[in-house]
């Protein structure tokens, strides 16, 4: 019986620590009118990391948002004083007009944005921002 109670206590503590993913519904900026996003962020405090799954629908191709653009690049930064860090690119299906992004970011609270870029190796985001969201506990 003691082992059973101990197992229940540990399971309860683990469930409380995670708390489930944070979910955000995002509307695109005026640059990509009509696009919608669903962002799930699972925070792992002990690892000081957040796992991100971002699904986007009704998103026009990058070249329709900005001429000659080819990529949707995801950026993150700890706060407004920090520099943007490139997190990765959306996997974009032009025929379905949807995108998917899965990654982790080494913070438990941060700003996230998606920009349209002509080159996917840029060092900072362009001014062509299509999504923006603060991620973290309320």
N, C-alpha and C positions, 0 to 999 in steps of 0.2 A: 504493500500500500504506500509506503514511503517513497519508493522509486516512482510509482505512478504519480503521486502528488508533486514530486520534484520535476518530473517530465512535464506536467501541466504548467508548473510555474515557469520553467524555462521557455516552453512554447509561447506562453502568454507574454513573457518579456520580449522575445524576439518579434512577435507580431506587433507589439506596441512600439518597438524601436523603428520599424520600417514605416508603418502607418499607411502603406499603399501609395500608389503614384499620385502626383498632382496632375490634374487635367486642365488644360486651357483650350478654349475655342478662340481662334484668331481670325479676324477679317484682314484682308490684305490692305496695304496702303493704296492711295489713289493711283499709284503706278500700275497696279495689277487688280483693278476693280473686278469684283465678282469671285475672286479666289478665296477659298476658305481653308483654314488649317486646324488640325487637332494635334496638340502637343501633349505628350505624356512624359512626365519627368519623375523618375524614381530616385529618391535621395538616399545615399548610403553615408550617414554621418561618420561612422568609424573609419571608412576609407576616404572620406572627404571628397566624394565623387557623386555625380548625378548622371544616370543613364537617361538618354533622350530618345524618344521615338516620335517623329514628326511626320504626319500624313497631310498632304495638301491636295485639294481637288479644284477643278475649274481654273487652273493656272495656265495662262497664255504662255507660249514659248518665250524664252528669254529675248530673242531677236524682235519680238513684237512689243516688248516693254522698252528695250533700248536697242537702237540699231547696232548691228554687228555683235551684240552680246550672245554668248553661247552657254553660260553656266549660271546656276543658282548656287551661291556659296554661303555657307552658314558660319556665323561668327559668334564669339562669346567674350565677355569681359566681366571681371569680378564686380566692378562698379564704374561710375562715370569718370573716375580718375585714372583707371587702368587703360592700357592699350588693348585694342581688339585683337583677338587671337583667331586665326583661321581654324575652324573645327572640321570642315569637310565640305563636300558637294552633295546636293540632292541627287538622287537617282530619279531622273525625270523621264516620263513616258509621254512624248509629244502627242501620239495618236489618242491617248486617253486623257491628256491634259491633267495628269496627276503626278505627284512627287512623293518620295519617301526618303527619310533621313534617319539613320540610327547611329548613335555614337555615345560617348561619355565625355563629360567635362569635369575637370578637376576642382570643382567648387560645389558648395551646397546651396548657394544663392548667387545669382549672376544675371546679366542682361544677355539676351540672345537676339540676333537679327539675321535676316537672309537678304543678301544683295544680289543684283544681277551684274555679272562681270563678263568682259570680253576675253579674259585670260584667267584660268583657274589657279594660277600661281601668284596672284597679287598678294601684297603684304598687308593691305588694309582695305576695308570696304569702300566701294564707290558710294556716291550719293543716291544711287538707285536702289533704295531699300524697299522690299516688298512685304516683309513681315518683321515685327519687332515685339518682344515680350520680356518682361522681368520674370525670372523663374526663381522660386524659393518659397519657403514657408511664409504664411501670411503673418 
